[in-house]
Amino acid sequence: MSKHKIYTMSFASVYPHYITKAEKKGRTKIEVDEIIRWLTGYSQEELETLLEKKTDFETFFAEAPELNPSRVLIKGVICGVRIEDIEEATMREIRYLDKLIDELAKGKAMEKILRK
């Protein structure tokens, strides 16, 4: 069974799309970075290094310092698939991030996005 192509894509190639999506709706790169740090446990410096190194998605999530335990509270549908039903762990992590960025772009308050 071959891996989904997103696993081998660099996180840096998709990151600008997260920023653009947020900024189109009046949100900021700072908020996008905060969401990524909250989800993965990376520091801002580590995140910037991973972007420079063009780390792929699979490695990005596999090496995350501390995946936030509250991420399991992220529910809903992304790309037509219910997040709770995604069995493959890496794909579920990617979709958690997609969902959080969607919530940001939809104007949700950061406290709610970060499940505080």
C-alpha positions as CSV (number, residue, x, y, z in Angstrom):
1,M,0.0,0.0,0.0
2,S,1.5,3.3,-1.0
3,K,1.5,6.4,1.2
4,H,-0.8,9.3,0.5
5,K,1.2,12.0,-1.3
6,I,0.6,14.6,1.4
7,Y,3.0,12.6,3.7
8,T,5.9,13.2,1.4
9,M,5.0,16.9,0.6
10,S,7.0,19.4,2.5
11,F,5.2,21.2,5.3
12,A,6.8,24.4,3.9
13,S,4.9,24.0,0.6
14,V,1.5,24.0,2.3
15,Y,2.3,26.5,5.1
16,P,1.9,29.6,2.9
17,H,-1.6,28.4,2.0
18,Y,-2.5,28.3,5.7
19,I,-1.3,31.8,6.0
20,T,-3.1,33.0,2.9
21,K,-6.4,31.4,4.0
22,A,-6.1,33.1,7.4
23,E,-5.1,36.5,6.1
24,K,-7.9,36.6,3.5
25,K,-10.3,36.5,6.5
26,G,-8.5,39.1,8.5
27,R,-6.4,36.7,10.7
28,T,-2.6,36.6,11.0
29,K,0.5,34.5,10.5
30,I,1.0,34.9,14.3
31,E,-2.3,33.2,14.9
32,V,-1.5,30.4,12.4
33,D,1.9,29.8,14.1
34,E,0.2,29.8,17.5
35,I,-2.2,27.1,16.4
36,I,0.7,25.0,14.9
37,R,2.7,25.3,18.1
38,W,-0.3,24.4,20.3
39,L,-1.0,21.3,18.2
40,T,2.5,20.0,17.9
41,G,4.5,21.4,20.8
42,Y,7.2,22.9,18.5
43,S,8.7,26.2,19.6
44,Q,8.6,29.1,17.1
45,E,12.3,28.6,16.4
46,E,11.8,24.9,15.8
47,L,8.9,25.6,13.5
48,E,11.0,28.1,11.4
49,T,13.8,25.5,11.2
50,L,11.4,22.8,9.9
51,L,10.1,25.2,7.3
52,E,13.6,26.1,6.2
53,K,14.5,22.4,6.0
54,K,11.4,21.7,4.0
55,T,10.5,18.8,6.4
56,D,7.8,16.5,5.0
57,F,4.4,16.2,6.7
58,E,5.0,12.7,8.0
59,T,8.3,13.7,9.7
60,F,6.7,17.0,10.9
61,F,4.1,15.1,12.9
62,A,6.2,12.0,13.8
63,E,8.9,14.3,15.4
64,A,6.5,16.7,17.1
65,P,7.8,17.3,20.6
66,E,4.3,17.0,22.2
67,L,1.1,16.5,20.4
68,N,-1.5,18.4,22.4
69,P,-3.7,15.9,24.3
70,S,-6.7,18.3,23.8
71,R,-6.5,17.8,20.0
72,V,-8.9,14.8,20.4
73,L,-11.6,17.4,21.2
74,I,-11.3,18.6,17.5
75,K,-14.4,17.2,15.8
76,G,-16.1,17.8,12.5
77,V,-15.8,17.3,8.8
78,I,-12.8,18.3,6.7
79,C,-12.4,17.5,3.0
80,G,-15.7,15.6,3.2
81,V,-14.4,13.2,5.9
82,R,-15.3,13.2,9.6
83,I,-12.1,13.7,11.6
84,E,-13.1,11.2,14.3
85,D,-13.4,8.5,11.7
86,I,-9.9,8.8,10.3
87,E,-8.0,5.7,11.5
88,E,-4.6,6.5,10.1
89,A,-2.8,8.5,12.8
90,T,-0.7,10.8,10.6
91,M,-3.6,11.7,8.3
92,R,-5.7,12.4,11.4
93,E,-3.0,14.9,12.7
94,I,-2.9,16.6,9.3
95,R,-6.7,16.9,9.3
96,Y,-6.7,18.3,12.9
97,L,-4.4,21.1,11.6
98,D,-6.6,21.7,8.6
99,K,-9.7,21.9,10.8
100,L,-8.0,24.4,13.2
101,I,-7.0,26.6,10.3
102,D,-10.5,26.5,8.9
103,E,-11.9,27.5,12.3
104,L,-9.4,30.5,12.4
105,A,-10.5,31.5,8.9
106,K,-14.1,31.3,9.9
107,G,-13.5,33.9,12.7
108,K,-13.6,31.6,15.7
109,A,-12.0,33.0,18.8
110,M,-8.5,31.7,19.5
111,E,-9.6,30.4,23.0
112,K,-12.2,28.2,21.3
113,I,-9.8,27.1,18.5
114,L,-7.2,26.1,21.2
115,R,-9.9,24.2,23.1
116,K,-9.3,26.3,26.3
